[in-house]
């Protein structure tokens, strides 16, 4: 393998000083916008799944934890580097949300600097590179990737992607196999954090045209052949991701969202992302898919309009083909969005702000270089416009970041941004209920189940909220609906508790039996069943379940005390049996 890119001239002191100042400014504006996140809490939008209630992450780094991360497709995705990163935070800082947020912020700052250094190394332009990096640093569409702990995978994946890019630039200049291997290894680590980098070798191919200038000096075929090992890494990651997601039921079936509907949504999303880059308003943590619960189907005029916009931009790009950064930036945007545009539909979203974290770079580069070229005769005006654009992004991003402060703030923001989605309504209702704001929680949960009648968790939490306000019949109906939708031990425990409070003991025992059948290792379920059986004078059976609860959880004082009392009552039938406590739900 050979390379043709010439080495840049050595930097003089002035160049070094300018780069240093630019780097410091980039870090400063990033911290001004995102520094507030270190005071934020976990949000109930996937953070419990990734950190708080995760079976391994809170325990920190361990040999077993590393083995788990490398072998388990948890949440239908194989992302071991992300899990190891989260475990490392837990190992050093404990389960402290501020620490997890701080790491996300540090990684984003590193990405901003690495992007600046990469662009500067390829183009030699300091301030253009700094402007493109500053738009990447503080654009409101990137708030989600930085302020959401769950999206550690975004900032971590791109970090390794940019390390790979720097190694690739060195390879292009020197042709050293060592640099190629570093680029390949870094790409592998990035793919293991999040497979959004599967198109990264194609970006390298685009950069061969501009700014690396390796094509047409070298044949296109030779440039493709050179990247075959990297393309194979990406292909392997793509296949593995699809197989894991399919096997775990994460991929939406075509009878739910047809291929035509997916293509229509992809077309509209390409245009919507561009619109939100230009005018970033109504940014939401979840945009409901138009063909799924909570979504509004796209009208024909919207689909046709989006297509015309993309065609018009592409034709305009062709007119600027003599300025190669324009077609390269446009193709960067189009290509890197493909894995996340929804052709393979995962989840209930139509699009997501975090999906622009990598693709937007192409747009920022194209716009920055084009503005600088067209504004050569009015440099002051261009600089002023650049400062205004960055300042506006900073203000908007600072406000958008504040929406991620806690679960209630995020949920309320999502409703204001609209349209309402069942998942965000449920999350907001749950957060309000956990804050004992039951009257506010009820309408949110009711709307969630209205939009998505098969939302079992929403029905369960609606039942818990009804029970908290003393509406036992409504609680029973909600728990019954949840249990009918999903075989879940906790749902049956909650139903059993509500039935017991309503004096329907036989039904309560039946629900409790279902709970221990569904989860034979649930100590609380066994203890609750024992309580119900004791109340029904079935002490022999009660003792069995109390004993099983103690076996499961050795440090379970309530179960141990109930077991002791049940044995005493069995030995002394005349003793009052009201001393056994009433069952509870959770």
C-alpha positions in Angstrom: 0.0 0.0 0.0 1.4 3.4 -0.9 0.4 7.0 -0.2 0.8 10.2 -2.2 -0.2 13.0 0.2 2.7 15.4 0.8 3.7 16.3 4.3 2.7 19.8 5.4 5.3 22.5 6.0 6.5 22.7 9.6 4.5 24.9 11.8 6.0 28.2 12.9 5.4 29.8 16.3 2.6 32.0 15.0 0.8 28.9 13.6 1.2 27.0 16.9 -0.1 30.1 18.9 -3.1 30.4 16.6 -3.9 26.7 16.9 -3.5 26.8 20.7 -5.8 29.9 21.0 -8.4 28.2 18.7 -8.3 25.0 20.8 -8.7 26.9 24.0 -11.6 28.9 22.6 -13.3 25.7 21.4 -13.0 24.0 24.8 -14.2 27.2 26.5 -17.4 27.6 24.5 -18.2 23.9 24.9 -17.8 24.1 28.7 -19.9 27.3 28.8 -22.8 25.5 27.1 -22.5 22.1 28.6 -20.8 22.6 32.0 -24.2 22.7 33.7 -24.7 19.0 33.1 -22.5 18.0 36.0 -25.3 19.2 38.3 -27.9 17.1 36.5 -29.6 13.9 37.6 -30.2 10.6 35.9 -33.3 10.7 33.7 -35.8 7.8 33.5 -35.3 7.8 29.7 -33.1 4.7 29.5 -30.6 5.8 32.1 -31.9 3.2 34.6 -31.4 0.5 31.9 -27.8 1.7 31.1 -26.6 2.6 34.6 -28.9 2.8 37.7 -30.7 -0.6 37.4 -28.2 -2.3 35.2 -27.2 -5.8 36.5 -23.5 -5.1 36.1 -22.5 -1.5 35.6 -23.1 -0.2 39.2 -20.6 -2.8 40.5 -17.8 -1.2 38.6 -15.0 -2.9 36.7 -14.3 -6.6 37.4 -13.1 -9.6 35.5 -16.7 -10.9 35.4 -17.9 -7.5 34.2 -15.4 -7.3 31.4 -16.4 -10.8 30.3 -20.0 -9.9 30.4 -19.4 -6.7 28.3 -17.5 -8.6 25.7 -20.0 -11.4 25.3 -23.5 -10.1 26.1 -25.8 -8.3 23.6 -27.6 -6.5 26.4 -30.5 -4.3 25.2 -30.2 -5.9 21.7 -26.8 -4.2 21.0 -23.3 -5.4 21.3 -21.4 -2.4 22.6 -18.7 -3.6 25.0 -16.6 -0.4 24.9 -19.5 1.6 26.0 -20.3 -0.8 28.9 -16.6 -0.8 30.0 -16.6 3.0 30.0 -19.7 3.2 32.2 -18.3 0.5 34.5 -15.1 2.6 34.8 -17.1 5.6 35.9 -18.9 3.5 38.5 -15.6 2.0 39.7 -14.0 5.4 40.3 -16.9 7.6 41.3 -19.8 5.3 42.3 -23.2 5.7 40.8 -23.0 9.5 40.8 -24.9 11.1 37.9 -22.6 14.1 37.9 -19.6 11.9 37.3 -21.2 10.2 34.3 -22.2 13.5 32.9 -18.7 14.9 33.4 -17.2 12.0 31.4 -19.7 12.7 28.5 -18.6 16.3 28.6 -14.9 15.5 28.6 -15.4 13.1 25.6 -17.3 15.8 23.7 -14.6 18.3 24.4 -12.0 15.8 23.1 -14.1 15.3 20.0 -14.3 19.0 19.3 -10.5 19.4 19.6 -9.8 16.2 17.5 -12.2 17.4 14.8 -10.4 20.8 14.7 -7.0 19.1 14.6 -8.1 16.7 11.9 -9.5 19.5 9.6 -6.4 21.6 10.2 -4.1 18.7 9.4 -5.9 18.0 6.2 -6.6 21.6 4.9 -4.0 23.8 6.6 -6.8 26.3 7.4 -6.9 27.2 11.1 -9.9 29.4 11.5 -12.1 27.6 9.0 -11.4 24.4 10.8 -12.1 26.1 14.1 -15.4 27.5 12.9 -16.6 24.1 11.6 -15.5 22.5 14.9 -17.3 25.2 16.9 -20.6 24.6 15.1 -20.1 20.9 15.8 -19.3 21.8 19.5 -22.4 23.9 20.3 -25.1 23.1 17.8 -28.4 22.4 19.6 -28.9 19.1 17.7 -25.9 17.7 19.6 -27.2 18.4 23.1 -28.8 15.0 23.3 -25.5 13.2 22.6 -23.8 15.1 25.4 -26.4 15.8 28.1 -27.9 12.3 28.0 -25.8 9.8 30.0 -27.2 6.9 27.9 -25.6 8.4 24.8 -22.1 7.8 26.1 -22.0 5.5 23.1 -22.2 8.5 20.7 -19.4 10.6 22.1 -17.2 7.5 22.7 -17.8 6.1 19.3 -16.9 9.4 17.5 -13.9 9.8 19.8 -12.4 6.6 18.4 -13.6 7.5 14.9 -11.6 10.7 15.0 -8.5 9.0 16.5 -8.9 6.6 13.5 -9.1 9.6 11.1 -5.9 11.2 12.5 -4.1 7.9 12.1 -5.5 7.7 8.5 -4.1 11.1 7.7 -0.7 10.0 9.0 -0.9 6.9 6.8 -1.8 8.9 3.8 1.2 11.1 4.3 3.8 8.4 5.1 2.3 5.1 3.9 3.4 3.4 7.1 1.6 0.1 7.9 1.7 1.0 11.5 -0.5 4.0 11.0 -2.9 1.9 8.9 -3.1 -0.6 11.7 -3.8 2.2 14.3 -6.6 3.5 12.1 -8.1 0.0 11.8 -7.8 -0.7 15.5 -9.4 2.7 16.4 -12.2 2.1 14.0 -12.8 -1.3 15.6 -13.0 0.3 19.1 -15.4 2.9 17.7 -17.7 0.2 16.2 -17.6 -1.6 19.6 -18.8 1.6 21.3 -21.7 2.1 18.8 -22.0 0.8 15.2 -22.7 4.3 13.8 -19.2 4.3 12.3 -20.0 1.6 9.7 -19.8 4.3 7.0 -16.5 5.7 8.2 -14.3 4.0 5.5 -16.6 5.7 2.9 -15.8 9.0 4.6 -12.1 8.3 4.1 -12.9 7.6 0.4 -14.6 11.0 0.2 -11.7 12.7 1.9 -9.4 11.2 -0.7 -11.0 13.6 -3.2 -10.9 16.6 -0.9 -9.0 17.7 1.1 -6.4 14.9 0.9 -6.2 15.2 -2.9 -5.4 11.6 -3.5 -7.9 11.3 -6.3 -7.7 11.6 -9.2 -3.9 11.4 -8.7 -4.5 7.7 -7.9 -7.1 5.5 -9.5 -10.4 5.2 -7.8 -10.1 1.4 -7.8 -6.8 1.4 -6.0 -8.2 3.7 -3.3 -11.2 1.3 -2.8 -8.9 -1.7 -2.6 -6.8 0.0 0.0 -9.8 0.4 2.2 -11.1 -3.2 1.9 -9.9 -4.3 5.4 -11.7 -1.3 6.9 -14.9 -2.0 4.8 -14.8 -5.6 6.0 -14.7 -4.4 9.7 -17.7 -2.2 9.0 -19.6 -5.0 7.2 -19.0 -7.4 10.1 -20.3 -4.8 12.5 -23.4 -4.2 10.4 -24.2 -7.9 10.1 -23.6 -8.5 13.8 -25.8 -5.6 14.8 -28.6 -6.6 12.6 -28.5 -10.2 13.7 -28.4 -9.3 17.4 -31.3 -6.8 17.1 -33.3 -9.2 15.0 -32.8 -12.1 17.5 -33.8 -9.9 20.4 -36.9 -8.6 18.7 -35.7 -5.0 18.4 -36.2 -4.7 14.6 -39.7 -3.6 13.7 -41.4 -6.1 11.4 -42.4 -4.9 7.9 -46.1 -5.6 8.6 -45.9 -2.9 11.3 -44.0 -0.4 9.2 -43.8 -1.3 5.5 -40.8 -0.8 3.3 -42.6 2.1 1.5 -43.4 3.8 4.8 -39.8 3.5 5.9 -38.5 5.0 2.7 -41.0 7.8 3.0 -39.9 8.5 6.5 -36.3 8.4 5.6 -36.8 10.9 2.8 -38.7 13.3 5.1 -36.1 12.8 7.9 -33.2 13.8 5.6 -35.0 17.1 5.0 -36.1 17.6 8.6 -32.6 17.2 9.9 -31.4 19.9 7.5 -34.2 22.1 8.6 -33.3 21.6 12.3 -29.7 22.4 11.5 -30.7 25.7 10.1 -33.6 26.5 12.5 -33.2 24.3 15.6 -36.6 24.6 17.3 -39.0 22.1 18.9 -36.2 19.7 19.5 -37.5 16.6 21.3 -35.9 13.5 22.9 -38.4 11.4 20.9 -40.1 12.1 17.6 -42.9 9.5 17.2 -42.7 7.4 14.1 -45.6 8.5 11.8 -46.7 4.9 11.3 -46.5 3.8 14.9 -48.4 4.6 18.1 -48.5 8.4 18.8 -47.4 9.3 15.3 -49.2 11.2 12.6 -48.7 9.7 9.1 -46.8 11.9 6.6 -49.0 13.6 4.0 -48.2 13.1 0.3 -47.2 16.7 0.0 -44.7 16.4 2.8 -43.0 13.3 1.2 -43.0 14.9 -2.2 -41.8 18.2 -0.8 -38.9 16.6 1.1 -37.9 14.8 -2.1 -37.9 18.0 -4.1 -35.8 19.7 -1.4 -33.1 17.0 -1.5 -33.1 17.0 -5.3 -32.8 20.8 -5.4 -29.9 20.7 -3.0 -28.2 17.9 -4.9 -28.5 19.9 -8.2 -27.1 23.0 -6.5 -24.2 20.9 -5.1 -23.4 19.8 -8.7 -23.1 23.4 -9.7 -20.5 23.8 -7.0 -18.5 20.7 -8.0 -15.5 22.9 -8.9 -15.4 23.6 -5.1 -14.9 20.0 -4.0 -15.7 20.6 -0.3 -19.3 21.2 -1.2 -20.0 17.7 -2.8 -17.8 16.1 -0.2 -19.7 17.7 2.7 -23.1 16.9 1.2 -22.1 13.2 0.5 -20.7 13.0 4.0 -24.1 14.0 5.3 -26.1 11.6 3.1 -23.8 8.6 3.5 -23.2 8.7 7.3 -27.0 9.1 8.0 -27.8 5.9 6.1 -27.3 3.5 9.1 -29.6 5.6 11.3 -32.2 6.8 8.8 -34.7 4.0 9.6 -34.6 1.6 6.6 -34.0 -0.9 9.3 -36.5 0.4 11.9 -35.5 -0.1 15.5 -37.6 1.5 18.2 -40.6 3.8 17.8 -38.9 7.0 16.7 -39.0 8.6 13.3 -35.7 10.4 13.8 -33.5 11.5 16.7 -31.2 14.5 17.3 -28.4 12.3 18.4 -28.3 10.7 14.9 -26.8 14.0 13.6 -23.7 13.9 15.8 -21.6 12.4 13.0 -23.4 13.4 9.8 -23.7 17.1 10.6 -19.9 17.5 10.4 -20.1 17.2 6.6 -22.7 20.1 6.4 -20.7 22.3 8.8 -17.5 21.8 6.7 -19.2 22.5 3.4 -21.0 25.6 4.7 -17.9 27.0 6.5 -15.6 26.6 3.5 -18.2 27.9 1.0 -18.9 31.0 3.1 -15.2 31.7 3.5 -14.7 31.4 -0.3 -17.7 33.5 -1.3 -17.0 36.1 1.3 -13.4 36.8 0.4 -14.2 40.4 -0.5 -16.0 41.0 2.7 -14.0 39.1 5.3 -15.3 41.2 8.2 -18.9 40.6 7.4 -18.2 36.8 7.1 -16.4 36.8 10.5 -19.2 38.8 12.1 -21.8 36.4 10.7 -19.8 33.4 12.0 -19.6 34.9 15.5 -23.4 35.5 15.5 -24.1 32.0 14.3 -21.9 30.4 17.0 -23.3 32.7 19.7 -26.9 31.9 18.6 -26.1 28.2 18.8 -24.6 28.6 22.2 -27.7 30.3 23.6 -30.1 27.8 22.1 -28.0 24.8 23.2 -27.6 26.2 26.7 -31.5 26.3 26.9 -31.9 22.9 25.3 -29.3 21.4 27.7 -31.3 22.6 30.7 -34.2 20.4 29.6 -32.1 17.3 30.6 -31.8 18.4 34.2 -34.2 15.7 35.5 -37.0 13.4 34.4 -39.8 15.8 35.0 -38.1 18.7 33.2 -37.3 16.4 30.3 -40.8 15.0 30.1 -42.4 18.4 30.2 -40.0 19.7 27.5 -40.9 16.7 25.3 -44.6 17.6 25.6 -44.0 21.2 24.7 -41.9 20.3 21.7 -44.6 17.8 20.6 -46.1 15.7 19.3 -46.8 13.7 22.4 -45.4 10.1 22.4 -46.6 7.3 24.6 -43.2 6.7 25.9 -42.4 10.2 27.0 -45.9 10.6 28.5 -45.3 7.4 30.5 -41.9 8.6 31.6 -43.3 11.9 32.7 -46.2 10.3 34.5 -43.9 7.9 36.3 -41.5 10.7 37.4 -44.4 12.8 38.7 -45.8 9.8 40.6 -42.4 9.1 42.1 -42.4 12.7 43.3 -45.8 12.1 45.0 -47.5 14.4 42.4 -50.2 11.8 41.7 -52.9 14.1 40.4 -50.5 15.4 37.8 -49.3 11.9 37.0 -52.7 10.4 36.3 -53.6 12.3 33.1 -50.1 11.7 31.6 -50.4 7.9 32.2 -53.9 7.8 31.0 -53.0 9.5 27.8 -50.0 7.1 27.4 -52.2 4.1 27.5 -54.8 5.7 25.2 -52.2 6.3 22.5 -50.6 2.9 23.1 -53.2 0.5 24.6 -50.6 -2.4 24.7 -48.1 -0.4 26.8 -48.0 -2.9 29.8 -45.6 -0.8 31.9 -47.8 2.3 31.5 -50.8 0.3 32.6 -48.9 -1.0 35.6 -47.7 2.4 36.7 -51.2 3.8 36.1 -52.4 1.1 38.5 -49.8 2.1 41.1 -50.9 5.7 40.8 -54.6 4.9 41.2 -53.7 2.8 44.3 -51.7 5.7 45.7 -54.8 8.0 45.5 -57.1 5.3 47.0 -58.9 4.3 43.8 -58.5 0.6 44.3 -61.0 -0.6 41.7 -59.3 1.5 39.0 -56.0 0.2 40.2 -57.2 -3.4 40.0 -58.4 -2.8 36.4 -55.1 -1.3 35.4 -53.0 -4.1 37.0 -55.2 -6.7 35.3 -54.7 -5.0 31.9 -50.9 -4.9 32.5 -50.8 -8.6 33.6 -52.8 -9.6 30.5 -50.5 -7.8 28.2 -47.2 -9.1 29.6 -46.3 -12.0 31.9 -44.4 -10.1 34.5 -44.0 -11.1 38.2 -44.1 -7.5 39.4 -47.4 -6.8 37.7 -48.9 -9.9 39.3 -47.5 -8.8 42.8 -49.1 -5.4 42.4 -52.4 -6.9 41.3 -52.3 -9.3 44.2 -51.7 -6.4 46.6 -54.6 -4.3 45.2 -57.0 -7.3 45.3 -56.0 -7.9 48.9 -56.8 -4.3 49.8 -60.2 -4.7 48.2 -60.9 -7.8 50.3 -60.8 -10.2 47.4 -58.4 -12.6 49.1 -58.9 -15.7 46.9 -58.2 -13.7 43.7 -55.2 -12.1 45.5 -53.8 -15.5 46.3 -54.2 -16.6 42.7 -52.4 -13.5 41.4 -49.6 -14.0 44.0 -49.2 -17.7 42.9 -48.8 -16.4 39.3 -46.1 -14.0 40.5 -44.0 -16.7 42.2 -44.5 -19.0 39.1 -43.2 -16.2 36.8 -40.3 -15.4 39.0 -39.3 -18.3 41.4 -36.4 -16.2 42.8 -38.5 -13.2 43.8 -38.3 -13.1 47.7 -40.9 -10.3 48.0 -43.5 -12.3 45.9 -43.0 -15.4 48.1 -43.3 -13.3 51.3 -46.5 -11.6 50.0 -48.0 -14.9 49.1 -47.2 -16.3 52.5 -49.0 -13.4 54.1 -52.1 -13.9 52.1 -52.1 -17.7 52.8 -51.7 -16.9 56.6 -54.6 -14.6 56.5 -56.6 -17.4 54.9 -55.6 -19.8 57.8 -53.5 -21.8 55.4 -50.5 -21.7 57.7 -48.8 -24.9 56.4 -48.6 -23.4 52.9 -47.7 -19.9 54.3 -44.7 -21.4 56.1 -43.4 -22.9 52.9 -43.4 -19.6 51.1 -42.0 -17.6 54.0 -39.2 -20.2 54.2 -38.6 -19.9 50.5 -38.4 -16.1 50.8 -35.8 -16.4 53.5 -33.8 -18.9 51.4 -33.7 -16.5 48.5 -32.8 -13.4 50.5 -31.0 -14.3 53.7 -31.1 -10.7 54.9 -34.9 -10.2 54.7 -36.0 -9.5 58.2 -39.7 -9.2 57.3 -39.9 -12.6 55.8 -37.9 -14.1 58.7 -40.2 -12.5 61.2 -43.3 -13.7 59.3 -41.9 -17.2 59.2 -41.3 -17.1 63.0 -44.8 -15.8 63.7 -46.5 -18.4 61.3 -44.7 -21.2 63.1 -45.8 -19.9 66.5 -49.4 -19.6 65.2 -49.3 -23.1 63.9 -48.2 -24.4 67.3 -50.7 -22.2 69.2 -53.9 -22.0 67.0 -55.7 -19.9 69.6 -53.2 -17.1 69.4 -54.4 -14.1 67.4 -53.3 -14.2 63.9 -53.7 -10.5 63.1 -50.0 -10.0 64.0 -48.9 -11.1 60.6 -48.4 -7.9 58.5 -50.6 -7.0 55.5 -49.1 -7.7 52.0 -47.6 -4.9 50.0 -46.9 -4.1 46.3 -44.2 -2.3 44.6 
